[in-house]
Amino acid sequence: LWSRLFAGDLAPLRGRLTGLFQEAKARGDLYAEATLGTYIAMLAALPSGETEEAREQMRQLMARWPGDGYTIQQLDADYGEFYADFHAGRGADAWARVPSMWRRGEASMVLRVQLCRIESLSLSARAALHAAGEALDPKPLLAAAEGYARRLHAERTAWATPLAELALAGVAALRGDTDRAAGALSRGITGADANDMT
């Protein structure tokens, strides 16, 4: 499922995901329900636009999730909330989620996992960009997005670097620097293509 997700193969993913989710629900497997019904379910809902339904499912699952900690499933639910906000054009709401995700993620040490940290950095940069597009004063938000992009570059992985460049392209575009935006966008696309990122 995750391989299909990261390859952008969302159409067949949804059918398979629905079957697995229903099986988990039938056997009372909350762990599997929360794993399948949060981040990955939200991304699978994007092509059909059914993001609010996916958001409601996530929230119901998290209401049943035990404990006061911050687990991968709760992080995935936060990721899903970001995508629902992006899809709805609510950049300010997405940006408001960023501090809580980082505070809880660092306290629980879940963001020591590089995969989680890179995804969190990328989503934080995108949230800042979405919010900047709506803001009366976008400068602080663009500076924040640029900072997250620098941190993505510092991860020194083949797939984090294109994400950093795409974020920098957004920053430059919103600053009106079309040449810099075009250069970063080109590097981001080239890097994504080289690593089979769709």
C-alpha positions in Angstrom: 0.0 0.0 0.0 2.7 2.5 1.0 4.7 1.7 -2.2 1.6 2.5 -4.3 1.0 5.6 -2.3 4.5 7.0 -2.7 4.4 6.1 -6.4 1.2 8.2 -6.8 -0.8 5.1 -7.8 -3.9 6.3 -5.9 -6.8 4.9 -8.0 -6.2 1.1 -7.4 -5.0 2.0 -3.9 -8.4 3.1 -2.7 -10.2 -0.2 -3.6 -7.5 -2.3 -1.9 -7.5 0.0 1.1 -11.2 -0.1 1.6 -11.2 -3.9 1.7 -8.4 -4.1 4.2 -10.0 -1.4 6.4 -13.3 -3.2 6.5 -11.5 -6.5 7.4 -9.8 -4.7 10.3 -13.0 -3.2 11.4 -14.8 -6.6 11.3 -12.2 -8.2 13.6 -12.0 -5.2 16.0 -8.4 -4.4 15.1 -8.2 -0.7 16.1 -4.4 -0.7 15.4 -4.9 -1.7 11.7 -8.0 0.6 11.4 -6.0 3.6 12.6 -3.0 2.7 10.4 -5.2 2.3 7.3 -7.8 5.0 8.1 -5.7 8.1 8.6 -2.9 9.5 6.4 -3.1 6.8 3.6 -6.9 7.0 3.6 -6.8 10.8 3.2 -4.5 10.6 0.3 -6.6 7.9 -1.4 -9.6 10.2 -1.0 -8.0 13.2 -2.8 -8.8 12.2 -6.4 -12.5 11.9 -5.6 -12.5 15.0 -3.4 -14.0 13.1 -0.5 -11.6 14.6 2.0 -14.2 15.8 4.6 -15.6 12.2 4.8 -12.0 10.9 5.3 -11.4 13.6 7.9 -14.5 12.6 9.8 -13.3 8.9 9.7 -9.9 9.9 11.0 -11.4 11.9 13.9 -13.7 9.1 14.9 -10.7 6.7 14.9 -8.6 9.0 17.0 -11.4 9.5 19.5 -11.2 5.7 20.1 -7.4 5.6 20.2 -6.1 4.9 23.7 -3.5 6.8 25.8 -2.1 10.3 26.1 1.1 9.7 24.1 1.8 10.5 20.4 2.1 7.5 18.2 2.7 7.0 14.5 -1.1 6.7 14.0 -1.7 10.1 15.7 1.1 11.6 13.6 -0.6 10.1 10.5 -3.9 11.6 11.5 -2.2 15.0 11.7 -0.8 14.4 8.2 -4.3 13.6 7.0 -5.6 16.9 8.6 -3.0 18.8 6.7 -4.0 17.4 3.4 -7.7 18.0 4.1 -6.9 21.6 4.9 -4.8 22.0 1.7 -7.6 20.5 -0.3 -10.2 22.9 1.3 -7.9 25.9 0.7 -7.5 26.5 4.5 -3.9 27.4 4.7 -4.2 29.3 8.0 -5.7 26.2 9.6 -2.9 24.0 8.3 -0.3 26.4 9.5 -1.9 26.5 13.0 -1.4 22.7 13.2 2.4 22.9 12.8 3.5 23.8 16.3 1.4 21.1 18.0 2.7 18.4 15.6 6.3 19.3 16.3 5.9 19.7 20.0 4.2 16.3 20.4 6.3 14.6 17.8 9.6 15.7 19.4 8.4 14.9 22.9 7.4 11.3 21.9 10.6 11.0 19.8 8.6 9.8 16.8 10.3 12.6 14.8 13.6 10.9 15.3 12.5 8.5 12.6 13.9 10.2 9.4 10.9 9.2 7.3 8.5 10.9 9.7 10.8 13.9 10.1 11.2 14.5 6.4 7.4 14.3 5.8 6.8 16.6 8.7 9.3 19.2 7.4 7.7 19.0 3.9 4.2 19.4 5.2 5.3 22.3 7.5 6.8 24.1 4.5 3.7 23.5 2.5 1.5 24.8 5.3 3.5 27.9 5.6 3.3 28.5 1.8 -0.5 27.9 1.8 -0.9 30.3 4.7 1.4 32.9 3.1 -0.8 32.9 0.0 -3.7 34.1 2.2 -1.8 36.4 4.5 -1.8 40.2 4.6 1.9 40.0 5.5 3.4 36.8 4.0 7.0 37.6 4.9 7.3 35.7 8.2 5.5 32.7 6.7 7.8 32.7 3.6 10.8 32.8 6.0 9.4 29.9 7.9 8.9 27.9 4.7 12.4 28.7 3.6 13.7 27.5 7.0 11.9 24.1 6.7 13.3 23.8 3.1 16.8 24.3 4.5 16.2 21.6 7.1 15.0 19.3 4.3 18.2 19.9 2.4 20.2 19.1 5.6 18.6 15.6 5.7 20.9 14.7 2.8 18.6 12.1 1.2 17.7 11.7 -2.4 14.0 12.2 -1.8 14.2 15.0 0.7 16.2 17.3 -1.7 13.5 17.5 -4.4 10.9 18.3 -1.7 13.2 21.1 -0.4 13.6 22.5 -3.9 9.8 22.5 -4.6 9.3 24.3 -1.3 12.0 26.9 -2.3 10.2 27.3 -5.7 7.0 28.2 -3.9 8.8 30.7 -1.7 10.5 32.4 -4.6 7.2 32.4 -6.6 5.4 34.1 -3.8 8.2 36.7 -3.5 7.8 37.4 -7.2 11.3 36.1 -8.1 10.3 34.1 -11.2 13.8 33.2 -12.2 14.7 31.7 -8.8 11.3 29.9 -8.7 11.9 28.4 -12.2 15.3 27.2 -11.2 14.2 25.6 -8.0 11.1 24.0 -9.7 13.3 22.6 -12.4 15.7 21.1 -9.8 12.8 19.7 -7.8 11.2 18.0 -10.8 14.5 16.6 -12.1 15.3 15.2 -8.6 11.8 13.8 -8.2 12.0 12.1 -11.6 15.4 10.7 -10.9 14.0 9.1 -7.7 10.7 7.8 -9.2 8.7 10.3 -7.2 5.4 11.3 -8.8 
